[in-house]
């Protein structure tokens, strides 16, 4: 089969890496890809948000199956456009992608279908939002309604901080159109986890669990990011908890979307808070997480591609995925200054040395090749250094061994990825 993967991040590198191993693949392309993906797939210069260009390339290249990585083209209707062109794709329709494209839609959907989530309000008027905040008190969470690259969530420790976040979004346009409406919701206490399931419009197949690290600094401090690291499995998601999540959250979502005329096909990523009252939904994403995909793919024993095709074809009930018992852990290396302003163009060395650590992988995110063939940083989150080992503690140790072999003064990472599972890790650097 001729496969096209859409996207340029670490998630897409992990997907290309996994899909390329399938005996079903004859050719694999990635649009637009990055320096690391170029070693696995043929990169084509079409942006992930260029829906017209992607459809045109898929038709011209006679692509047989498209795997859409990021959320923006899904929300923009890429899967719908491909279907019209007669090309099969993995991912939800634009109507179903509203689960991520609008946090307000997601919260209202949960209310309609009794899916456990935090109490909330939707606002376009800053005064009304501030009044809600005063009534509910702090800590409280303010979210931009639309897509904001993982940065549109403010966990406010005080009423004043929450009010400032509202003014930032509604008054100052911090997130542009994505922040034209805000969702304000009660703060939930507990332990976060990421739960993934494949869906074919009617059936949902659970995948392995993971835990992300959103805050930029060690000890979970600082602003939210797109994700500074992850590990799998998440010890908080026991077998009993996984079934509870499927019963109370995932299956009602699939049934509800079908009932409302928007059957959900693709991967459904539930960001959860697990507390004394059981799991509650923080948010839905309509694609694999980044960096969670980088720990899920190395743990998957089965061929990924047939499962993705089965989701698109509506025959997931015939799929049985198998997983390695080993754990995986990813450390994200980001450009200095991220998630604020950061410089581009710094040279990254030591990548081959890092990949020589036993069972270590280096997934590229924001990278490109320089004129002399050197790898340069082009984004905020730049590398996902991943290791697989029998335990999370050992995977953590190997991942940081690989990190320490990378020569990149222009970047940084958290030094405590996996701390909830194994305790804080320090390297002595």
Secondary structure, DSSP 8 states (H G I E B T S, - for coil): -EEEEEE-SHHHHHHHHHHHT-TT-SEEEEEE--TTGGGTSEEES--TT-HHHHHHHHHHTT-SEEEE-SHHHHHTTHHHHHHHTT-EEES--TTTTHHHH-HHHHHHHHHHTT--B--EEEESSHHHHHHHHHHH-SSEEEEESS--TT--EEEESSHHHHHHHHIIIIIS-TTGGGGSSEEEEE---SEEEEEEEEEESS-EEEEEEEEE--EEETTTEEEE-S-SEEEES-TTS-HHHHHHHIIIIIHHHHHHHHHTT---EEEEEEEEEEETTEEEEEEEESS--TTHHHHHHHHB-S-HHHHHHHHHHT-GGG----B-SSEEEEEEEEETTTTS------EEB-HHHHHTSTTEEEEESSEEE-TTS-EEE-SSEEEEEEEEESSHHHHHHHHHHHHTT-B-TTEE--S-TTHHHH-------
